[in-house]
Amino acid sequence: MEKLNSRAGAEIGRTPRIIDVTDLGDRGIFHRIQAGPLDGREAAEKLCTLVKAVLPQQGCVPVQIKGR
C-alpha cells in the first residue's frame, strides 16, 4: 500500500476506497482495494493501468455494481 500511495497517490488519493487486509500466514499479507465510484468503465480501466504500472504483479479488475 505504501508503494502504491507514494507512486500514484495524487491520482488514487482522490478516489474513495475500502482496504481489506488479510493475513494468510505463510502465504503473506494480502490487501484488497475497492475503489470508487468512478465515472464509468474507462475511468476504472485507467485506474487499473496506473495500479499495474506501479505494482506490475498486482491484479486489477473493474466491476460495475448493479444499480449504480
KEDREN-368016 format. One record per atom (N, C-alpha, C): residue in one letter; atom name; x, y, z. Coordinates in steps of 0.02 Angstrom, whole numbers, plus 50000, padded with zeros to 5 digits. Example, Ala and Ser with C-alpha at 12.3 -4.5 7.8 and 13.67 -1.06 7.14 Angstrom:
+------+--------+-------+-------+-------+
! nuti ! lumtor !     x !     y !     z !
+------+--------+-------+-------+-------+
!    A !      N ! 50660 ! 49716 ! 50390 !
!    A !     CA ! 50615 ! 49775 ! 50390 !
!    A !      C ! 50660 ! 49835 ! 50390 !
!    S !      N ! 50642 ! 49888 ! 50354 !
!    S !     CA ! 50684 ! 49947 ! 50357 !
!    S !      C ! 50645 ! 50002 ! 50394 !
+------+--------+-------+-------+-------+
END
This chain:
+------+--------+-------+-------+-------+
! nuti ! lumtor !     x !     y !     z !
+------+--------+-------+-------+-------+
!    M !      N ! 50041 ! 49941 ! 50000 !
!    M !     CA ! 50000 ! 50000 ! 50000 !
!    M !      C ! 50043 ! 50063 ! 50000 !
!    E !      N ! 50096 ! 50063 ! 50039 !
!    E !     CA ! 50138 ! 50122 ! 50042 !
!    E !      C ! 50170 ! 50137 ! 49974 !
!    K !      N ! 50192 ! 50085 ! 49940 !
!    K !     CA ! 50222 ! 50093 ! 49874 !
!    K !      C ! 50172 ! 50122 ! 49825 !
!    L !      N ! 50111 ! 50098 ! 49826 !
!    L !     CA ! 50059 ! 50123 ! 49781 !
!    L !      C ! 50044 ! 50195 ! 49797 !
!    N !      N ! 50035 ! 50212 ! 49860 !
!    N !     CA ! 50020 ! 50281 ! 49879 !
!    N !      C ! 50077 ! 50329 ! 49863 !
!    S !      N ! 50139 ! 50307 ! 49872 !
!    S !     CA ! 50195 ! 50352 ! 49858 !
!    S !      C ! 50205 ! 50365 ! 49784 !
!    R !      N ! 50189 ! 50316 ! 49742 !
!    R !     CA ! 50200 ! 50325 ! 49670 !
!    R !      C ! 50138 ! 50350 ! 49632 !
!    A !      N ! 50080 ! 50337 ! 49658 !
!    A !     CA ! 50019 ! 50356 ! 49622 !
!    A !      C ! 49968 ! 50390 ! 49667 !
!    G !      N ! 49991 ! 50414 ! 49724 !
!    G !     CA ! 49946 ! 50444 ! 49773 !
!    G !      C ! 49906 ! 50503 ! 49747 !
!    A !      N ! 49935 ! 50542 ! 49702 !
!    A !     CA ! 49899 ! 50600 ! 49676 !
!    A !      C ! 49836 ! 50580 ! 49638 !
!    E !      N ! 49840 ! 50526 ! 49600 !
!    E !     CA ! 49782 ! 50502 ! 49563 !
!    E !      C ! 49735 ! 50461 ! 49607 !
!    I !      N ! 49764 ! 50415 ! 49644 !
!    I !     CA ! 49723 ! 50369 ! 49684 !
!    I !      C ! 49697 ! 50404 ! 49746 !
!    G !      N ! 49733 ! 50453 ! 49771 !
!    G !     CA ! 49715 ! 50487 ! 49832 !
!    G !      C ! 49646 ! 50519 ! 49831 !
!    R !      N ! 49622 ! 50538 ! 49773 !
!    R !     CA ! 49556 ! 50569 ! 49767 !
!    R !      C ! 49499 ! 50518 ! 49760 !
!    T !      N ! 49516 ! 50455 ! 49753 !
!    T !     CA ! 49466 ! 50403 ! 49742 !
!    T !      C ! 49447 ! 50371 ! 49809 !
!    P !      N ! 49383 ! 50375 ! 49827 !
!    P !     CA ! 49361 ! 50341 ! 49889 !
!    P !      C ! 49376 ! 50266 ! 49883 !
!    R !      N ! 49397 ! 50236 ! 49939 !
!    R !     CA ! 49414 ! 50165 ! 49936 !
!    R !      C ! 49405 ! 50131 ! 50003 !
!    I !      N ! 49397 ! 50065 ! 49998 !
!    I !     CA ! 49394 ! 50022 ! 50057 !
!    I !      C ! 49454 ! 49975 ! 50050 !
!    I !      N ! 49493 ! 49967 ! 50103 !
!    I !     CA ! 49551 ! 49923 ! 50102 !
!    I !      C ! 49538 ! 49866 ! 50151 !
!    D !      N ! 49543 ! 49805 ! 50125 !
!    D !     CA ! 49534 ! 49745 ! 50165 !
!    D !      C ! 49601 ! 49710 ! 50170 !
!    V !      N ! 49626 ! 49699 ! 50230 !
!    V !     CA ! 49690 ! 49667 ! 50241 !
!    V !      C ! 49678 ! 49597 ! 50269 !
!    T !      N ! 49710 ! 49547 ! 50238 !
!    T !     CA ! 49702 ! 49478 ! 50260 !
!    T !      C ! 49771 ! 49446 ! 50270 !
!    D !      N ! 49783 ! 49417 ! 50329 !
!    D !     CA ! 49845 ! 49383 ! 50343 !
!    D !      C ! 49835 ! 49309 ! 50329 !
!    L !      N ! 49869 ! 49283 ! 50279 !
!    L !     CA ! 49863 ! 49212 ! 50260 !
!    L !      C ! 49922 ! 49171 ! 50286 !
!    G !      N ! 49951 ! 49192 ! 50340 !
!    G !     CA ! 50006 ! 49155 ! 50370 !
!    G !      C ! 50066 ! 49150 ! 50324 !
!    D !      N ! 50085 ! 49088 ! 50306 !
!    D !     CA ! 50144 ! 49076 ! 50264 !
!    D !      C ! 50138 ! 49107 ! 50195 !
!    R !      N ! 50077 ! 49118 ! 50172 !
!    R !     CA ! 50067 ! 49146 ! 50105 !
!    R !      C ! 50074 ! 49222 ! 50104 !
!    G !      N ! 50077 ! 49253 ! 50162 !
!    G !     CA ! 50087 ! 49325 ! 50166 !
!    G !      C ! 50025 ! 49365 ! 50183 !
!    I !      N ! 50032 ! 49429 ! 50181 !
!    I !     CA ! 49977 ! 49476 ! 50195 !
!    I !      C ! 49953 ! 49504 ! 50129 !
!    F !      N ! 49888 ! 49501 ! 50119 !
!    F !     CA ! 49858 ! 49525 ! 50056 !
!    F !      C ! 49814 ! 49585 ! 50070 !
!    H !      N ! 49815 ! 49631 ! 50022 !
!    H !     CA ! 49773 ! 49691 ! 50025 !
!    H !      C ! 49724 ! 49690 ! 49967 !
!    R !      N ! 49661 ! 49698 ! 49980 !
!    R !     CA ! 49611 ! 49704 ! 49927 !
!    R !      C ! 49584 ! 49775 ! 49932 !
!    I !      N ! 49586 ! 49811 ! 49876 !
!    I !     CA ! 49563 ! 49879 ! 49874 !
!    I !      C ! 49501 ! 49883 ! 49831 !
!    Q !      N ! 49449 ! 49912 ! 49858 !
!    Q !     CA ! 49388 ! 49926 ! 49820 !
!    Q !      C ! 49384 ! 50002 ! 49814 !
!    A !      N ! 49390 ! 50027 ! 49752 !
!    A !     CA ! 49392 ! 50099 ! 49742 !
!    A !      C ! 49331 ! 50122 ! 49701 !
!    G !      N ! 49306 ! 50179 ! 49718 !
!    G !     CA ! 49251 ! 50207 ! 49679 !
!    G !      C ! 49202 ! 50244 ! 49722 !
!    P !      N ! 49150 ! 50269 ! 49694 !
!    P !     CA ! 49129 ! 50260 ! 49624 !
!    P !      C ! 49172 ! 50301 ! 49577 !
!    L !      N ! 49178 ! 50276 ! 49516 !
!    L !     CA ! 49215 ! 50310 ! 49463 !
!    L !      C ! 49167 ! 50329 ! 49408 !
!    D !      N ! 49190 ! 50370 ! 49362 !
!    D !     CA ! 49148 ! 50394 ! 49307 !
!    D !      C ! 49148 ! 50345 ! 49248 !
!    G !      N ! 49129 ! 50283 ! 49261 !
!    G !     CA ! 49122 ! 50235 ! 49207 !
!    G !      C ! 49181 ! 50188 ! 49199 !
!    R !      N ! 49173 ! 50143 ! 49152 !
!    R !     CA ! 49222 ! 50090 ! 49140 !
!    R !      C ! 49289 ! 50118 ! 49119 !
!    E !      N ! 49290 ! 50168 ! 49077 !
!    E !     CA ! 49353 ! 50198 ! 49053 !
!    E !      C ! 49394 ! 50224 ! 49112 !
!    A !      N ! 49362 ! 50257 ! 49160 !
!    A !     CA ! 49397 ! 50283 ! 49219 !
!    A !      C ! 49424 ! 50225 ! 49261 !
!    A !      N ! 49385 ! 50171 ! 49266 !
!    A !     CA ! 49408 ! 50113 ! 49304 !
!    A !      C ! 49468 ! 50080 ! 49271 !
!    E !      N ! 49466 ! 50074 ! 49205 !
!    E !     CA ! 49522 ! 50044 ! 49169 !
!    E !      C ! 49585 ! 50088 ! 49174 !
!    K !      N ! 49576 ! 50154 ! 49174 !
!    K !     CA ! 49632 ! 50200 ! 49182 !
!    K !      C ! 49664 ! 50191 ! 49251 !
!    L !      N ! 49622 ! 50184 ! 49302 !
!    L !     CA ! 49648 ! 50174 ! 49370 !
!    L !      C ! 49685 ! 50107 ! 49374 !
!    C !      N ! 49658 ! 50055 ! 49342 !
!    C !     CA ! 49692 ! 49990 ! 49341 !
!    C !      C ! 49760 ! 49995 ! 49306 !
!    T !      N ! 49763 ! 50031 ! 49252 !
!    T !     CA ! 49826 ! 50040 ! 49216 !
!    T !      C ! 49877 ! 50074 ! 49261 !
!    L !      N ! 49856 ! 50123 ! 49299 !
!    L !     CA ! 49900 ! 50158 ! 49345 !
!    L !      C ! 49924 ! 50111 ! 49400 !
!    V !      N ! 49879 ! 50073 ! 49428 !
!    V !     CA ! 49897 ! 50025 ! 49481 !
!    V !      C ! 49948 ! 49974 ! 49454 !
!    K !      N ! 49935 ! 49947 ! 49395 !
!    K !     CA ! 49980 ! 49897 ! 49367 !
!    K !      C ! 50048 ! 49926 ! 49348 !
!    A !      N ! 50050 ! 49991 ! 49331 !
!    A !     CA ! 50114 ! 50023 ! 49315 !
!    A !      C ! 50157 ! 50029 ! 49378 !
!    V !      N ! 50125 ! 50040 ! 49434 !
!    V !     CA ! 50161 ! 50047 ! 49498 !
!    V !      C ! 50177 ! 49978 ! 49528 !
!    L !      N ! 50130 ! 49933 ! 49524 !
!    L !     CA ! 50137 ! 49865 ! 49552 !
!    L !      C ! 50121 ! 49814 ! 49498 !
!    P !      N ! 50170 ! 49798 ! 49454 !
!    P !     CA ! 50157 ! 49756 ! 49395 !
!    P !      C ! 50125 ! 49688 ! 49409 !
!    Q !      N ! 50137 ! 49658 ! 49467 !
!    Q !     CA ! 50109 ! 49593 ! 49481 !
!    Q !      C ! 50041 ! 49597 ! 49514 !
!    Q !      N ! 50016 ! 49657 ! 49524 !
!    Q !     CA ! 49951 ! 49667 ! 49557 !
!    Q !      C ! 49894 ! 49656 ! 49508 !
!    G !      N ! 49845 ! 49618 ! 49528 !
!    G !     CA ! 49785 ! 49610 ! 49487 !
!    G !      C ! 49739 ! 49670 ! 49496 !
!    C !      N ! 49702 ! 49685 ! 49445 !
!    C !     CA ! 49653 ! 49740 ! 49448 !
!    C !      C ! 49596 ! 49724 ! 49401 !
!    V !      N ! 49536 ! 49720 ! 49427 !
!    V !     CA ! 49478 ! 49701 ! 49387 !
!    V !      C ! 49422 ! 49752 ! 49397 !
!    P !      N ! 49406 ! 49791 ! 49345 !
!    P !     CA ! 49350 ! 49837 ! 49351 !
!    P !      C ! 49283 ! 49799 ! 49353 !
!    V !      N ! 49241 ! 49817 ! 49399 !
!    V !     CA ! 49174 ! 49787 ! 49404 !
!    V !      C ! 49123 ! 49842 ! 49412 !
!    Q !      N ! 49063 ! 49829 ! 49388 !
!    Q !     CA ! 49008 ! 49876 ! 49396 !
!    Q !      C ! 48959 ! 49847 ! 49447 !
!    I !      N ! 48943 ! 49887 ! 49495 !
!    I !     CA ! 48895 ! 49866 ! 49546 !
!    I !      C ! 48825 ! 49879 ! 49517 !
!    K !      N ! 48784 ! 49829 ! 49518 !
!    K !     CA ! 48716 ! 49836 ! 49490 !
!    K !      C ! 48678 ! 49890 ! 49528 !
!    G !      N ! 48641 ! 49928 ! 49490 !
!    G !     CA ! 48600 ! 49981 ! 49520 !
!    G !      C ! 48636 ! 50047 ! 49527 !
!    R !      N ! 48698 ! 50051 ! 49502 !
!    R !     CA ! 48735 ! 50114 ! 49505 !
!    R !      C ! 48756 ! 50136 ! 49437 !
+------+--------+-------+-------+-------+
END
